[in-house]
Amino acid sequence: MKRIISPFFLLLFALLSVDIFGNDKPRLGILDFEARDVSEVEAEAVGEIFTSELVGNGRFDIVDRKNVESLLEEMDFQLSGCTDSSCAVEVGQILSLEYMVYGSVIRLGKVYSINVQMIDVATARIVNTGREQFRSMEEAYDVIPSLVETFSADFFGDLHSEEVVAGIEKQPRSSRERAGIITFFSGVGVTLGSAVLWMATAEYNNDELWIAHDNYYLADIPHLEEYKEAYLTAFRKKNILLLSSAVATGLGVAGTVTGSVLWFGRE
């Protein structure tokens, strides 16, 4: 019996372990901002503020500079001086990211400028840019939040337009749809498990039950009661297997149908 139940639950577990919900947020990494006529400390500070605001924006799945550096160190990749598009693409490919953000902090006279670019790792195409100016490092705290908001809105506005044109506009899954997906695949798993039970029942009926049956009807008088009891025990086991198979099939079909209604049905 253990050999029957174990594969069933392993199969169900495997189905439910699949990332059903997925993560719809674009995955991106952020590199250090290049310092041009400003100190490295100032450029790093601006980069930290930008990263913090972008994380707070909540629309991206972000791997920041520190995490990028930690991951690349494990691969013996030198990140020092990595501030341009080609390096950003290389890092993004190594870390399996969709996009990379890099930029620079420039001072021209008394005016500071922060320039950021987002590059598509797969195509090496710059898909978004942003720029803001400020007159002191203290003003960076005021202008960067608006830069991040515009930067994010521009990206998702362009992405939305491309998806609509392609006819594949993406909508977030509702709680009803998510419940339907879980129920559907649970039903599929249980149904497949019930098939294993049905095959085990047929095998048991053709082998052990018939052996017990033949032993009982061919037994001599001294062993009649012993074989009779063995036959009745085998018969009860067969009935348990039949009942388990029928229940599992019913639950599996019910789950699959209910999941389909929830998943594909209208709200």
Phi, psi and omega in degrees: 000323180298324181291339180276314186287322185301310179300326180299311181288328176296319179295315180298318179298319180297320179294318182283343180278350178293144181286084184293318187283327181069174176235108186278352180287137176297135180267123181221156176245154181239126178266168175298146175278139179287137179265122178235107183062023170227166180284158177299324180296318180293317179296319179295321179297316178298318178298321179295318179296316180299314180298315181299317180293323181291322175297314179296335178299328172076008184258356180234153171263104194255134168251109186280179186303316184296318178290322177300314181298318180297317180293320182287330177299325179293340181255009180059037178259127181275117183267351182300128179081006181275093183225003182250178187293318182296320179291322179299318178296316180299315179296316180299322179292319180297320184266005179058045177263157179276321184223156173232143177245132177217167182184193182211156173241121187238143172242124176240102185068243180258008183247132174262149176222133174251126181237127181233146176229146173244129182241139176283118185297324184289324185250350184060027180258134176287120186254350180199146177221160176205152180208140174218152178242150177206159188259351177207162180296331178296327180290343180301325180295335181271324187268332184294320177303319179291326176298314181296318180298315178293317180302313180293315182296320179297317182297309183287334175293316178294318181297317180298318181297319180296321182290323179294316179299320181282353180076024182231043180304131187260125178248143178294145180289137176280166179297326177297316181293319179297318178297323179295320180296314180298313182296319181299308183288332173295317178298319177298316180297316180294321179297316177296322177296323179294329177297321177297318179296319179297318179295321178294322178297315180297318180295319179296319181295321183281338183252278190296319182294317181291326177296315178297322179297311181296319179299321182292313184284341179257003185288147174279170187303315183299332183253009186299311182296321181298313181287330177297314179297321178295321179293316180295322177296316178296323180294319178295321178298321179297318179296323178295318178296319178298315180296317179298319180296315181295317180296315180298319178297315180299315179295319180296314179295316179299317179295318180295316180294313180298317178298320179297319180296316180292320185288310187259346181287161179279153179295000000 
